[in-house]
């Protein structure tokens, strides 16, 4: 490809709203352009990378025995009503009506569509198991699209669905997809970690894992054990709390203390000169319209998802100031467990405290010497908090938990019969009895991978594409196309590489060398061949973009090096 013809230019600077590096670099290097918030055009360079990622996904999915199909983005609302999800997803589900006023949704995922397809096509156990997949555009009206392709409103997903006749069968399909995911991410140069995750609204009766691309700008926090293989999304991660102070037997009766204007744990520690771990934080939540109090230790954070799962609630959120004052009789910041009339969820670590300081449910007052179980009843004890860095691993003896950030690039679920039940996907088993198909579903954010790879593969000069997915393998740069020798040598190399089916981008622009090198660093092709003044002696400069190692080589040796690295 000649760069004078390549559509889209590099930009000197990225727009201010582009914050994360991958967003800035993909814009500046000419890989994507924004059409609207969360909606992007993949320019030729970007489309070529997507093509390579898709190729690798197809090779691994086909290799795992899955079959590719392509389902519509336009999905009849009736399907979503039948599965009970039409209302559940609120404004994130993009709805529209056709010219006959019939209602449709733009597909955010395809459980309903694929289950109906299988329900119509398969009625015998002989036709199972089957795993179907597609690489297709999804629509989700994110409230706040951001970080370029990392959180878009129209994006490319590989979504796969497995159909089996038993839990064992589902387990086999799940493991096959899990292993295929590991190979896909490895081949694309993406360092990922599979973590135990929460099944969320998708539900399903089995396990679920997320594949996290390790990156500091990742929205997800994962806990990883330093010793064994335990890794879990913080939403779900547990730890082994060591300290256990036991019941406080000789603790004097609790007493109020005047704490004017002291509302936060930080202010309390200052005021009372006590460690945060001596306090009990009382958080008031609204869960499906009912008020609930959650007690966690002062040095811990409440975990909303664990509270939600414990209550089996659909929505859980911190109550507003008015509700808090209404139920505690005090201003915000003085809530406590004593005298509360709403259900109390007590975190394990609080239940084990000998005594502590809590809000007095009276403005400007706290209470000290509060003993859980003595001064307030403990109806529900459980794990309602986030694990912390350095806590002991629950799965092994010596391990400590580290917290790292990640970008979710894959998610695999064991659905069981959740969709086959509501949509009636049944088959006749060997005894002629009707059974529900056992389903799994498996997603990879293909366009999100593009950004995640750039997050993991860039330096201060630009992108550094892994060879397997680079838009071109070689950046061939004559210093001057006006110089006949350089032009002839460059065209000889160009023609040879193309004859050898090696993707090469020829920078034939009439630009200064500095501009060419800066653009080449930005675009980030793995190999650069510079044709300069040494061309007269039949030598060219071979540059490795990753190591920035430069070597003056005879033309044939340079060509050999290129072939060897592809
Ligand atoms: C919706 C909307 C957004 C959604 C969903 C439905 C996420 C929804 C979860 C999944 C589960 C798996 C198959 C591939 C792997 C992930 N966001 N999910 O179901 F209507 Cl608006 O998509 N689907």
Boltz pocket constraint, residues with backbone or C-beta under 6 A from the ligand:
constraints:
  - pocket:
      binder: B
      contacts: [[A, 85], [A, 89], [A, 90], [A, 92], [A, 93], [A, 94], [A, 108], [A, 109], [A, 110], [A, 111], [A, 139], [A, 140], [A, 141], [A, 158], [A, 159], [A, 160], [A, 202], [A, 411], [A, 441], [A, 442], [A, 443], [A, 444]]
      max_distance: 6.0
